[in-house]
Amino acid sequence: MISSKKFLLGILFLFLVKFGLGQATNSIILIETNLGNIKLMLYKETPKHRKNFLQLIENKHFDGTLFYRVIKGFVAQGGSQDSRNAAAGKMIGYGDSNRTIESEFNDRFFHKKGAIAAPRKPDKVNVFKESDVSQFYIAHGRVFSDEELTLMEKEINVPLRKKIVKKYLTKSKRAVLDSLKKAKKVDEFRTIAKQIKGSIEFEYSSTNEKLEFSEARRKAYTTVGGVPHLDNNYTVFGEVISGFDVLDKIANLKTDANDRPYTDVKMKVKILKY
């Protein structure tokens, strides 16, 4: 027979696990749809997004909502409250909540196919890239070549570097360097040039605006595919672990001018493991 003390300890343990007060673990959830099921893992390394998503599931927030915005080769987005029982052709996706969560960017997590992430408002009204807590999207994307990824890096990094160079190598600084060069004052020229170069390299290396694909990201984007241009702009907080065929079915649905599938894809979301 279990003692009351052991019983209470057991209840306490379950409470700690459920509400994240014990050691954090990856959570497993199940999205049931009329096209099949998708199982996802929510990362323990993005605790705010993970906790919020679990709370929404517990409150039945997603049940009956739609995958209302579907773009093949891009994303399948859903969970907005105003998609529940929405009439055909109705503009949806605005939700009913103004609450946001601060971004939780992590270099380990990126928009490979199957990544689950949080949408958000544009930079103009959302400087800190805070996430919308009421809906989500799953990356579908496509497979890229190494050459395409390298070109993407250059398109971002070359203009960025030029901007930083212009910031430190100003007209006045150029004039000083030119005068020292003409006067053959080599030591003075090298001292100033070294300072300018150091400032440029420091800012370029420390900025989070540049794009550099790690080996892991390159491997993922050139094999399973994804949506690389979304990285570091939207918080990725989980990934699909089974049901990729269902994701493909959803992505392949015919859609209207607003990217809403003509066939409604309703969802019911369950927690399999906290």
N, C-alpha and C positions, 0 to 999 in steps of 0.2 A: 504494500500500500504506500502511495506517494505521500510524504509529509507535506504539511501546508507550507513549510519553508521552501522545500524544493519546488513546489508548485508555483509559488510566487517568484522564485528565481527564474523559472522557465518562462513565465509571463513577461518578466522584465527583459529577458534575453530577446524574445520575439519583438518586443516594443523597440528595443535598441536597433535591431536589424532593420525593422520596417521603416523607422523614421531616420535612419542614417546616423544614429548616435554612437553606434559601434563601429567596427572596422568596415569601411566602405567596400562594396563589391559591385561588379557589373550586374545590372538588372536585365531580365529577359522578359519581353512582352510579345503578345500575339495580336496581330491585326487580322480579324476575320472579315472577308468581303464576299460578295456574291460571285466573284471570279476566282476565289481561292484564298488561302491564308499566307501571311507574311510574318515570319518570326524575326524579331530584332533584338539587338543587345544595346543597352544604354551604358555609356562609359562612366565609370566611377570618377574619372579625372575631370569630368564636367559636372560637378555635384549640384550646382544651382539648376541647370537645365534638367538633369536627371530627376531631382526631387520634384520640380514643378510638373514634369511630364507624368510622374507616378501619381501625383495628387490629382491631376486632371483626369487620369484614368479612373481613379477611385471615385471621383465625383460624376462619372459617366459623361464627362464633357464631350468625348468624341463619338459616343454611340449614336448611330443614326446619321452622322455627318457624311459628307461626300469627299471623294478625291475630285475636287471641282476645277482644278487647273492642271491640265496634262499636256505636256509638250514632248513628243518623242525625241530622244537624243538630248534631252535637257532634264526636266524634273516632273515628278508627280506630286502635286501639292494638295493637302486636305486638312480637315479638322475644324474649319471655320464654322462657328455656330449658325450663321445665317444660311448655310448650305443644307441644313436639316429641313426636309420636306419642301425644298425650294422648287418652284414651278419651272418647267422646261423653258430655257431661254432667259431666265432671270439672271441679272448681274449679281454675283455673289462673291464672297471672299473678304468682306470687310470686318467680319467678326463682331463682337460686342464688348471688347475689353481694350482699355488703354494702358494696361499694365505691361511693363517691360522687365527684362532681366539683363544685367550687364553681360557683355560678351565674354566667352570663355575660350578664346582661341588657343589651340594646342598644335604645335608643328607635327605631332604624330597623327593627327586626325585631319583628313582632307576629303575632298568631294569625289572619291572613287565611286564607281557604280554601287548603289545600295546604301550610300551614306545617308543618315537621317540628320537633318539640320533645321534651324529655326529661321523663318523669314523675318524681315524687319522693314522699317520705313527707310526712305532714301537718306543719303548722307546730309543733304541740305537741312533736313529737320531732325537728324539723328547722328550728330557728330561722333558719338562714341559707339556707334553700331550696336546699340542695344537690341536684343531679340524680342520679337512678338511672342508672348507666352501662350497664345491661344490656338496656334496651328503649327504645322510642320510641313516639310517636303522631303521626298526621297530622291536622291540623285539618280538619274538614268544615264544620260550622257552618251558618249561614243568612244571608240578606241582612237588614240592619237599616235602618230609616228614620232620618233625622237627628233626629227627635223622640225616638226610642227611645234613641239615643246620648246626647242631651242629658239625658234623664231618668236614665240610668245615671250620668252625671257628678254630677248633683245628689244622687242617693241615696248616693253615696260622700262627696262633698265637703261637703255641708251639715252632716251630723253630725260630720265631721272638724273643720270650722271651729269648730263649737260647743264641741267638746272642747278645742280649743286656746284659745279665748276663756275658757272656764271655768278653765283652768290659770293664766292670767295676770291675768284680771279676777276676783280672789277676793273673798270677802265683806269682808275687811278693806280691800282696795283700794277697793271700792265705797264703804265707809263713809268713807274718807279723801276720796274725790272728792265725796261728798255734803256733807261738812262744809265743804270748800273752796268748793263751789258756794253753800251757804247763807251763808257768810261773804263771798261775792263776791270771793274771792281768785282772780281770773281767770288771772293769770300762773302761779301755782302749780298751779292746776287743769290748765291747758293743758300744762305741763311733764310732770306725772305721766301725764296721759292720752296724750300723745305717746309716752312711753316704753313704756307698756302696748301701745299700738297697733303700735309698731315691733316689739316682741317677738312679737306675734301674727302680723303680716305676714311676718316673717322665718321663723318656724317653718313657717307654712302654705306659703310659697313654696319652702322647701327640703325639705319632707318628700316621700318617694317613695310615700306612701300615697294621695295624691290622684289622681283620675282626670281626665285632660285629653286628649281625642282631637285629635291633630294633623290638619292638612288631608289628609295622605297616608293616615292611618288611617281618617278619615271616608270618604274616597273609596273605599277598599278595602272597608270594611264595608257601604257602601251600594250597592256594585256586585257584586263577586264574593262578598262575605259572609265569615263567619268566626266566631270565638268570642272576642269582645272581653273578657269577664270573666276570661279566663285570663292576660291581659297583665300583665307584671311579677310574675307568680307562678311561671311555668315558663319555662325558657330555650328560646327559639326559635333553632335553629342551622342551619336550611336551609329549602328550599321546593321544591314540585313544579314542574317546568318542562314536563313533558308526562305525559299519562296521567290527566288529571282525570276522564275518562269511567270509567276503571278504579276510581278512588277512589269515584265515585258508585255504581258497581256493588257495591262492598264495603259502602258505607254503607247501601244499600237491601236487604241480605240480611236474612232473617228470623232473629231471635235468640231465645235462651232467657232464662230469668229472670236469668241472670248476664251478659247481653249478649254471649254467645258465639254466633256464627253457627252455624246448624244445618249449613250447608255449610262445611267447612273451607277456609280460604284459606291455603295454604302459600306460603312465600316462599323465594327464593334471591336473595342480594344480591351484586352485582358492582361493582367500581370501574372506571369508564370513564376517569376522569381524576383524578390526584392533585392 
